[in-house]
Structures are given as C-alpha cells and as structure tokens.
Amino acid sequence: MQHRIIVLGAGYTGASAAGRLAKRLRGEDVAITLVNAEPDFVERVRMHQLAAGQDLTPRPLSEMFAGTGVEVRLAKVTGVDVERRTVAVVDAKGAGELGYDTLVYALGSGWNAEGVPGAAEHAYEIAGRAGALRLRERLARLDAGRSVVVVGGGLTGLEVAAEIAEARPDLDVALAARDGLGDWLSPKGRAHLRKVFGRLGITVHEHAAVTGVEADRVTTADGEAIPAAVTVWTTGFAVHPIAQATALEVTGTGQIVVDGTLRSVSHPDVYAVGDAAMVMGPGDKPLRMSCASGVPGAWQAADAIAARLTGGKLPNVAIRYFNQCVSLGRKEGLIQFVTADDRAVRAALTGRLAAVYKELVCKAAAWGVANPTLGLPARRRPVTQRAAARSSVKAPA
C-alpha cells in the first residue's frame, strides 16, 4: 500500500514541501495530496503590489504540479483529528474526510487585529489575495487628496505605504509606527528609508501605537486622531486556528511546537512548516513568520520525512537569516544584511539596485515552488515498510 502524505496549504512552504517530497520519493510508494482552498498559488510577498493596482502573473496549481505525482485537491480544511489521522474538508461536492499516514501542516497565518476596537470592522488587510483585492477596489474609488493610513512599521507596513504612495501620488499617505521608523535597521538603512519616504511624501507618525480605528480616523495611545479615509492594518499575523483545536502541542499563539526536523514533538506523524510552526533558530530565538525562514523549513521537513521513510540520513541544516529585503515602490529598495539570528549589521544595499535584488528574490521564491530541489537532479528513493512504520512511532525521550 502507498504511504499517504497529505500537505495542508499551498503557500510557499506547503507547495515547496509537496514538490520536494515528490522529488525525493517514488510515486509507486507514496500518494502525495496537496490540499488548498484556492486553485492558484498566491505570491503573498506581492500582495502590496496587487493592492496598489498591479496585475500579477496567474500561477494555477494544476499547472505547477502537472506531471509531478502530486494530487492537488481544491478544498477548505475545516478540522484535523490527529488521533484518528484524518483531515476534515469541504469542497464543491460537500463535506468529506481524508486519511493520512504523514501530515504536513502548512495552513499559515492571516491578519491579526490584536483586539484593537474597530480594526476588524473598518481596517483593510493584505495578508491574502482576498484582502488585497478588497483594498485594491477601495483605493481605486478613492478621490484625490483623501488620506490613507498604514498601521504598522514592520516590513509589510513599509512596503505597503511606499507602494501606495508611489502608485497614487494624489493621495495623502501616512504610516503609524509603534516604535521609531525602521529602528531595527542599520544607520545606513534608516537614513535611506527616511529619504525615500520623504521623497514619496509619506507622513510618518512614530511611537504612535494605534488603539482605535473608526471609519474616518485612527486614534493613538496618546489621544491623537489621525484622519484616515482608508486604514490598512499590517501590525502582525495570527496563525490559522485549526491546530489549536487539536491534541497537538501548541504555543499560546497556536503555533505547533516542533523539533529540529519540523516534526511535532507530541505527534510524530505530523510536521509543521511556515508560520504554523514554532521553530527555534540561531541564538535559541524563535524564527519570525516569513518566507525567508519558512521555505528552508519546508525543505528540512520534506527531507526529514523522506529520510525517515527510506531509512536515510536525517538532515541537519541550521535555518538562519542572511538579509531582510524591502521593496519601496517599484524603483527603490532596501536590502538590510543581518546576522544569523536576524540582527542588522552595518552593510545595506539601497536604491535601484536593491529594488532589482528584491524583485529577483520574489521571482526566485515563486520559481522555487515549481522547482523544489532548486533545479538539481533528484534521486527518488524507495520507501521501506520498516522505515515507514518507524516514522510514525514516537522516539523515546
């Protein structure tokens, strides 16, 4: 019988894991099913571009995985029973259930209103395509001179503010940051960021924690009211709630606790990748939710699954950071080089060259989904019954 591997979610991490597994294992030994609610692969790192009015290249999953041996199942995941090893789904035909021998959980994350009054009702988000398209439609109807406030001074907030300001110079774009503008960057990075924001006419409200959102304004902790015909919320992400409703060991935020091979510490037949996993990185610090750490984690998980099923050697590759890539519109960028544990160093690449660098990174990330072994030859190894049986048994403490 084929070993049933189900991958939940076809974002960067889930799609990468599914494709890499297909490259590592023989098709006659495994049945790999990739479950996703949408028919297309969504380039989440480009959602700010979509919201600003740009059209993205369609990437149908059926075409990306044609001939790979991966079955794409279009369905919404509604539950996971880790004791019975089943996944509850709903598709065009109704509710159903899928059984698995190995599960890769990659359902990712969505936007997080953080309990701020009015945020869920009045703010727009770009954590996914639906939210980006909703914001796109609203901006298209926005008259010149109206105000747009981007809440959140992280990487996503910087990219959204710059993209909208460049695409719509007729709007009054502002950024509300809880801390100083780019205060985690190197001096060179901060100086370039301020220069570009000044050139784009973006008003920056620093040390301005937003505590309330209304239809026409946001309110900060110090009582300041900032006019906002449109509020864009980018302050953070919340993981999909399904894992928290299972018997899996999770953190207080709902992330699945995993070991160095991305395997659940409580259920050895479950692996978690991407935003859904609590992965410890260099310096014993949790890796942040990002494509930069999620994709290497997906490779690690896929290689570990393949190794355990075939009796091979487990991977032991440390997941680390190299840089933070920020697009500041289509003509400017910022590449902040960092230590392994994501702390800024003095070196930074700025300007047009940085914009080209970031664009190449985005293209490479999408290319990597369709080429999960990075274009290198892959040897598909046979699954052994003994190894497959061991892979689902919890190792002794």
C-alpha positions in Angstrom: 0.0 0.0 0.0 1.1 3.5 -0.7 2.1 5.7 2.2 -0.4 8.6 2.3 1.2 12.0 2.7 -1.2 15.0 3.0 0.0 18.6 2.8 -2.4 21.2 4.1 -1.9 24.6 2.4 -0.3 25.5 -0.9 1.5 28.7 0.1 5.3 29.0 -0.3 6.0 26.4 2.4 3.3 23.8 1.7 3.8 23.9 -2.0 7.6 23.6 -1.6 7.3 20.7 0.8 4.9 18.8 -1.5 7.1 19.2 -4.6 10.2 18.3 -2.7 8.6 15.1 -1.4 7.6 14.2 -4.9 11.2 14.6 -6.0 12.6 12.6 -3.1 10.2 9.6 -3.1 9.0 7.1 -5.7 5.5 7.6 -6.9 4.6 3.9 -6.6 5.4 4.1 -2.9 3.7 7.3 -1.8 0.4 9.2 -2.5 1.0 12.9 -2.0 -2.1 15.1 -1.8 -1.8 18.9 -1.6 -5.0 20.4 -0.2 -5.7 24.1 -0.8 -8.8 26.3 -0.9 -7.8 28.3 -3.9 -6.9 27.0 -7.4 -3.9 29.3 -7.8 -0.6 29.7 -6.0 -0.6 33.1 -4.3 2.6 35.2 -4.2 2.0 36.5 -0.8 5.1 38.7 -0.9 3.5 40.7 -3.7 0.2 41.5 -2.0 1.1 45.1 -1.6 1.6 45.3 -5.4 -1.8 43.7 -6.0 -3.4 46.2 -3.6 -1.8 49.1 -5.3 -3.3 48.2 -8.7 -0.7 46.0 -10.3 -1.7 42.7 -12.0 0.2 39.5 -11.0 1.0 36.5 -13.2 -1.6 33.7 -12.7 0.0 30.6 -11.3 -2.5 27.7 -11.4 -1.6 24.9 -9.0 -2.8 22.3 -11.5 -0.1 23.5 -14.0 2.6 23.9 -11.4 2.2 20.3 -10.3 1.4 18.7 -13.6 3.4 15.5 -14.0 4.9 15.7 -10.6 2.8 13.0 -9.0 1.3 15.5 -6.5 -2.5 15.4 -6.5 -4.0 18.9 -6.0 -7.2 18.8 -4.0 -9.2 22.0 -4.0 -10.9 22.1 -0.7 -11.2 24.1 2.5 -9.7 22.4 5.6 -12.2 22.5 8.5 -10.6 20.3 11.0 -7.8 17.8 11.8 -8.1 14.7 14.1 -4.5 13.8 14.9 -5.6 10.7 16.9 -7.6 9.2 14.0 -5.2 10.6 11.4 -7.9 12.3 9.4 -8.5 15.7 7.9 -12.0 17.2 7.5 -12.5 19.1 4.3 -15.3 20.9 2.4 -15.2 21.1 -1.4 -17.6 21.7 -4.3 -19.2 18.3 -3.6 -19.7 18.9 0.1 -18.0 17.7 3.3 -15.5 14.9 3.3 -12.6 13.3 5.1 -9.1 12.4 4.1 -6.9 9.8 5.9 -3.2 10.2 6.2 -0.1 8.4 7.4 2.0 11.6 7.4 0.6 15.1 7.6 2.4 18.3 6.7 0.6 21.2 8.3 1.2 24.4 6.4 -2.0 26.4 6.8 -0.1 29.6 7.6 -1.5 32.7 9.1 -3.8 35.6 8.5 -4.1 39.2 9.7 -4.2 40.0 13.4 -6.4 42.8 14.6 -4.9 42.4 18.1 -8.2 43.2 19.7 -8.0 46.9 18.8 -11.5 48.3 18.8 -12.8 49.0 15.3 -9.9 47.4 13.5 -11.8 44.3 12.3 -14.8 46.4 11.2 -13.0 49.3 9.5 -9.5 48.4 8.6 -8.3 46.7 5.4 -5.7 43.9 5.4 -3.4 42.3 2.8 -2.4 39.0 4.4 -4.1 37.2 1.5 -5.4 37.8 -2.0 -9.0 38.4 -1.0 -7.9 41.2 1.4 -5.5 42.7 -1.1 -8.2 42.8 -3.8 -10.7 44.4 -1.4 -8.2 47.1 -0.7 -7.4 47.5 -4.3 -11.0 48.1 -5.2 -11.4 50.6 -2.3 -8.3 52.6 -3.4 -9.5 52.7 -7.0 -12.6 54.5 -5.8 -10.7 56.9 -3.5 -10.7 60.5 -4.7 -7.5 62.6 -4.9 -6.5 64.2 -1.7 -8.0 61.6 0.6 -6.0 60.1 3.4 -4.6 56.5 3.7 -3.1 55.4 7.0 -0.9 52.3 7.1 -0.8 50.9 10.7 2.4 49.0 11.4 6.0 49.9 11.0 7.3 46.4 10.2 8.5 45.2 6.8 4.9 44.8 5.4 3.9 48.2 6.6 6.9 49.9 4.9 6.2 48.1 1.6 2.5 48.9 1.6 3.0 52.6 2.4 5.7 53.0 -0.2 3.8 51.1 -2.9 0.5 53.0 -2.4 2.3 56.4 -2.3 4.2 55.7 -5.5 1.1 54.4 -7.3 -1.2 57.1 -6.1 0.8 60.3 -5.5 -2.5 62.2 -5.4 -3.3 60.6 -2.0 -2.2 61.6 1.4 -0.4 58.5 2.7 0.7 58.2 6.3 2.4 55.4 8.4 1.7 54.9 12.1 4.5 53.0 13.8 4.5 51.8 17.3 8.3 52.4 17.6 10.7 54.6 15.6 10.8 54.3 11.8 12.9 51.4 10.9 14.6 51.5 14.2 15.9 47.9 13.8 17.8 48.8 10.7 21.4 49.9 10.4 22.1 53.7 10.3 22.5 53.4 6.5 19.2 51.5 6.2 17.3 54.0 8.4 18.7 57.0 6.5 17.7 55.5 3.1 14.2 54.7 4.4 13.6 58.2 5.6 15.0 59.6 2.4 12.6 57.5 0.2 9.6 58.2 2.5 10.3 61.9 2.3 10.6 61.8 -1.5 7.2 59.9 -1.7 5.6 62.4 0.6 4.7 59.8 3.3 3.9 61.3 6.7 5.4 59.2 9.5 3.8 59.1 13.0 6.5 57.5 15.2 5.9 56.0 18.6 2.2 56.1 17.8 0.5 52.9 19.0 -2.9 52.8 17.4 -5.6 52.0 20.0 -8.8 52.5 18.0 -10.0 52.5 14.4 -13.1 54.4 13.1 -14.4 54.8 9.6 -12.6 58.1 9.1 -9.7 58.1 11.5 -7.4 56.1 13.8 -6.6 57.0 17.4 -3.3 56.6 19.1 -2.4 55.8 22.7 -1.6 59.5 23.4 -5.0 60.6 22.2 -4.0 61.8 18.7 -6.6 61.4 16.0 -5.1 60.8 12.5 -7.6 61.3 9.6 -8.0 58.1 7.6 -10.4 57.6 4.7 -8.8 54.2 4.4 -6.9 52.3 7.2 -4.6 49.5 6.2 -3.7 47.1 9.1 -0.2 45.4 8.9 0.8 45.1 12.5 1.2 41.3 12.6 -0.1 37.9 11.8 -2.2 35.2 13.6 -1.9 31.6 12.8 -4.8 29.5 11.5 -6.8 28.4 14.5 -7.3 24.7 13.5 -4.1 23.4 15.1 -5.1 24.9 18.5 -8.3 22.9 18.4 -6.4 19.6 18.1 -4.4 17.4 20.5 -1.2 18.8 19.1 1.2 20.5 21.4 1.0 24.2 20.5 2.2 27.5 21.9 0.0 30.1 23.4 -0.3 31.7 20.0 -1.4 28.4 18.4 1.9 27.5 16.6 2.7 23.9 16.6 5.8 23.0 18.7 8.3 21.1 16.5 11.8 19.7 16.8 14.8 20.5 14.5 13.3 18.4 11.7 10.0 20.3 11.9 8.3 17.3 13.4 5.6 17.7 16.0 7.0 17.0 19.5 3.7 15.4 20.5 2.6 13.6 17.3 5.4 12.1 15.2 3.3 11.6 12.1 2.7 15.4 11.9 5.1 18.0 10.6 4.5 21.8 10.7 6.1 24.3 8.4 5.9 28.0 7.8 4.0 30.4 10.0 2.2 27.5 11.7 5.4 26.2 13.3 7.3 27.4 16.3 10.8 26.8 15.1 13.9 27.8 17.2 16.7 29.4 15.2 20.2 30.7 16.0 20.7 32.1 19.4 17.8 29.9 20.6 15.4 32.6 19.3 12.1 31.7 17.5 12.2 32.3 13.8 9.9 35.1 12.7 6.9 34.4 10.4 8.5 34.9 7.0 9.1 33.3 3.6 12.9 33.6 4.4 12.6 31.1 7.3 9.5 29.2 6.1 10.9 27.8 2.8 14.1 26.4 4.3 12.0 24.9 7.0 9.8 23.2 4.3 12.9 21.8 2.7 14.1 20.5 6.0 10.7 18.9 6.8 10.4 17.2 3.4 13.9 15.9 3.5 13.3 14.5 7.1 10.1 12.8 6.0 11.9 11.2 3.0 14.8 10.1 5.2 12.6 8.5 7.8 10.5 6.7 5.1 13.5 5.4 3.2 15.9 4.7 6.1 18.2 7.6 5.0 20.2 10.1 7.0 18.2 12.9 8.7 19.0 16.4 7.5 20.9 18.7 10.0 20.9 22.1 8.4 20.6 25.2 10.6 17.9 27.6 9.4 19.4 31.1 9.6 18.9 34.6 8.1 21.1 36.5 5.7 19.2 39.7 4.9 15.9 41.5 5.0 14.5 42.5 1.6 12.2 45.5 1.4 10.7 47.0 -1.7 10.0 50.7 -1.5 7.8 51.0 -4.6 9.0 49.7 -8.0 12.1 51.9 -8.3 13.6 51.8 -4.8 14.5 49.1 -2.4 16.5 48.3 0.8 18.4 45.1 1.4 19.5 45.1 5.1 22.1 42.4 5.7 21.7 40.7 9.1 23.4 38.2 11.4 22.2 34.6 11.6 19.7 35.5 14.3 18.3 38.4 12.3 20.1 41.4 13.8 21.1 44.2 11.5 24.8 44.7 10.6 26.3 47.9 9.1 26.1 46.7 5.5 23.0 47.6 3.5 22.2 47.8 -0.2 20.0 50.7 -1.3 18.4 52.3 -4.3 17.6 50.9 -7.7 20.0 48.0 -7.4 18.2 47.0 -4.2 14.9 47.1 -6.0 16.2 44.8 -8.7 17.6 42.5 -5.9 14.2 42.3 -4.2 12.5 41.6 -7.5 14.8 38.7 -8.2 14.2 37.3 -4.7 10.4 37.4 -5.3 10.8 35.7 -8.7 13.2 33.1 -7.2 10.7 32.3 -4.5 7.9 31.6 -7.0 10.3 29.6 -9.2 11.4 27.6 -6.2 7.9 26.3 -5.6 7.9 24.8 -9.1 11.5 23.6 -8.7 11.6 22.4 -5.1 15.1 20.8 -5.5 16.4 24.1 -7.0 16.7 22.5 -10.4 19.2 19.9 -9.3 18.8 16.2 -10.2 16.8 14.3 -7.6 17.0 10.6 -6.8 13.7 9.1 -5.8 14.3 6.5 -3.2 12.1 3.5 -2.3 10.0 3.5 0.9 10.7 0.6 3.2 8.0 -0.9 5.3 10.1 -0.9 8.4 11.2 2.7 8.0 7.6 3.8 7.3 6.4 2.0 10.4 9.2 3.6 12.5 8.4 7.1 11.1 5.1 7.1 12.9 6.3 5.9 16.3 7.4 8.5 18.8 11.0 8.2 19.7 11.8 7.5 23.3 12.7 10.5 25.5 
